[in-house]
């Protein structure tokens, strides 16, 4: 994202399941372990982390208020497809989670968007970190995603400069509430620097 932004592209980080920052619903399990009391507390704090991380990368954060797996969705699948379609209406391309889709929210979102061929002129899929890194195997797009696309594009490694990797490491560190939950805050083997140095993988669908 930093490289695209530096080249002059307009880059946005869209969080579809950004939760409701005004909600007083009790925090779900993950957020409760992160020290939050309500959905709203978590949503506001994590949006601020997004702002700080995006500022490092030179990109713009955008949030939709749909709930994560621990909360009410605040809408049905059609609402999500419509909102994402509107958000991506002018986008030349968009990247979606693609591997390994072990996080229930990521899988649910991709399943929901697959019905509309991902509401984008040129969809692409990225290997989700740190989940892909910990599997230690080559990424592959799931068969059901390929069926929705009508093809099965292969993942290719993206070359990143040291400047971009340093920016990524700095951006990751802005997510202070999430790093301890992911076992990354003070870990030599699993810290932000390790994730920033790991290979990035993307599979682009045909135009």
C-alpha positions in Angstrom: 0.0 0.0 0.0 2.8 2.4 0.8 4.4 1.8 -2.6 1.1 2.4 -4.4 0.5 5.6 -2.5 4.0 6.8 -3.2 3.5 6.2 -6.9 0.5 8.6 -6.9 -2.4 6.1 -6.6 -5.3 6.8 -4.3 -5.3 4.0 -1.8 -8.0 3.3 0.8 -8.1 0.7 3.5 -11.8 -0.4 3.8 -12.9 -2.1 7.0 -16.3 -3.7 6.3 -16.8 -5.2 9.7 -15.8 -2.0 11.5 -18.5 -2.4 14.2 -20.7 0.4 15.6 -18.6 3.1 17.5 -21.8 4.2 19.3 -22.8 0.7 20.5 -22.9 -0.1 24.2 -23.2 -3.8 23.6 -20.9 -5.8 26.0 -17.5 -6.5 24.4 -17.1 -9.9 22.8 -14.5 -12.4 23.8 -11.6 -11.0 21.7 -12.3 -7.4 22.6 -12.8 -8.2 26.2 -9.4 -9.8 26.3 -8.0 -6.6 24.7 -9.3 -4.6 27.6 -12.5 -3.2 26.1 -15.8 -3.0 27.8 -18.2 -2.5 24.9 -18.4 -2.8 21.1 -18.3 1.0 20.9 -15.1 1.2 23.0 -13.4 -1.3 20.8 -14.6 0.2 17.5 -13.4 3.7 18.4 -10.0 2.6 19.6 -9.4 0.4 16.6 -10.4 3.1 14.2 -7.9 5.4 15.9 -5.3 2.6 15.4 -6.3 2.4 11.7 -5.8 6.2 11.4 -2.4 6.0 12.8 -1.3 3.0 10.7 -2.7 4.5 7.5 -0.9 7.8 8.2 2.3 5.9 8.1 1.5 4.3 4.8 0.0 7.3 3.2 -3.5 5.7 2.7 -7.0 6.6 3.8 -9.0 4.5 6.2 -12.7 3.9 5.5 -15.1 2.1 7.8 -18.4 0.4 7.5 -20.5 -0.1 10.7 -21.2 -3.8 10.2 -20.5 -6.0 13.2 -17.9 -8.7 13.6 -18.6 -12.3 14.6 -18.8 -11.4 18.3 -21.6 -8.8 17.7 -24.8 -8.1 15.9 -24.1 -7.7 12.1 -26.1 -4.5 12.0 -27.4 -5.6 8.6 -27.9 -8.6 6.4 -25.8 -10.0 3.5 -27.5 -7.8 0.9 -26.8 -4.7 3.0 -23.1 -5.6 3.1 -23.0 -6.3 -0.6 -24.7 -3.0 -1.3 -22.4 -1.0 1.0 -19.3 -2.6 -0.3 -20.4 -2.1 -3.9 -21.0 1.6 -3.2 -17.6 2.0 -1.5 -15.8 0.3 -4.5 -17.8 2.0 -7.2 -14.9 4.1 -8.5 -12.1 1.7 -7.6 -9.9 0.3 -10.4 -9.1 -2.7 -8.3 -9.6 -4.0 -4.8 -7.9 -6.7 -2.7 -9.9 -9.1 -0.5 -8.8 -11.8 2.0 -7.9 -14.9 0.0 -5.8 -17.3 2.1 -6.1 -19.1 4.4 -9.6 -17.7 5.4 -9.4 -19.3 8.8 -10.7 -16.2 10.5 -14.5 -16.5 10.6 -15.1 -12.9 9.7 -12.9 -13.0 6.7 -14.5 -16.2 5.4 -18.0 -14.8 6.0 -17.2 -11.6 4.2 -15.7 -13.3 1.1 -18.6 -15.7 1.0 -21.0 -12.8 1.2 -19.3 -10.8 -1.6 -18.7 -13.8 -3.9 -22.4 -13.6 -5.0 -21.7 -10.3 -6.7 -18.2 -11.2 -8.1 -16.8 -9.0 -5.4 -18.4 -5.7 -6.6 -15.2 -4.7 -8.3 -13.8 -4.2 -11.8 -10.6 -6.1 -11.0 -10.7 -8.2 -7.8 -7.6 -9.5 -6.2 -6.9 -11.6 -3.2 -4.1 -11.4 -0.6 -2.6 -13.9 1.7 -3.7 -12.9 5.2 -1.0 -12.3 7.8 -0.1 -13.5 10.3 -2.3 -16.5 9.6 -0.7 -17.4 6.3 2.8 -17.1 7.7 2.1 -19.5 10.5 0.8 -22.1 8.1 4.1 -22.2 6.4 2.8 -23.4 3.0 2.2 -21.9 -0.4 -1.1 -19.9 -0.6 -3.8 -21.1 -2.8 -7.2 -19.6 -3.5 -10.1 -21.8 -2.2 -12.0 -23.7 -4.9 -15.3 -21.9 -4.0 -13.7 -18.5 -4.5 -12.4 -19.7 -7.9 -15.9 -20.9 -8.8 -17.4 -17.5 -8.1 -14.7 -15.9 -10.3 -14.9 -18.4 -13.1 -11.1 -18.9 -12.8 -8.5 -19.8 -10.3 -5.7 -17.2 -10.4 -2.4 -18.2 -8.8 -0.8 -16.3 -6.0 2.4 -14.4 -6.9 5.0 -12.8 -4.6 5.1 -9.1 -4.5 8.5 -7.5 -4.4 8.8 -4.9 -1.6 11.6 -2.5 -0.9 13.3 -2.1 2.5 11.6 1.3 2.7 8.2 -0.3 2.3 8.9 -3.1 4.7 10.0 -0.5 7.3 6.8 1.4 6.8 4.8 -1.8 7.2 6.6 -2.6 10.5 5.9 0.9 11.8 2.2 0.6 10.7 1.8 -2.8 12.4 3.1 -1.3 15.6 0.2 1.2 15.7 -2.2 -1.7 16.4 -1.3 -1.7 20.1 -4.5 -3.3 21.3 -4.2 -6.2 18.9 -0.5 -7.1 19.1 -0.6 -8.8 22.5 -3.7 -10.8 21.5 -1.7 -12.1 18.4 1.3 -12.9 20.5 3.4 -10.3 18.6 4.1 -7.4 20.9 7.3 -8.5 22.6 8.1 -11.6 20.6 11.4 -11.9 18.7 10.1 -14.7 16.5 6.6 -13.3 15.9 7.0 -9.5 16.3 6.0 -6.9 13.7 9.5 -6.9 12.2 9.1 -10.5 11.3 5.7 -10.0 9.7 7.1 -7.0 7.8 9.9 -9.1 6.3 7.6 -11.9 5.3 6.7 -12.4 1.6 3.5 -10.7 0.4 1.3 -12.8 -1.9 -1.5 -11.6 -4.2 -3.7 -13.4 -6.7 -5.3 -11.1 -9.3 -8.3 -12.1 -11.3 -8.4 -11.4 -15.0 -9.7 -8.0 -16.1 
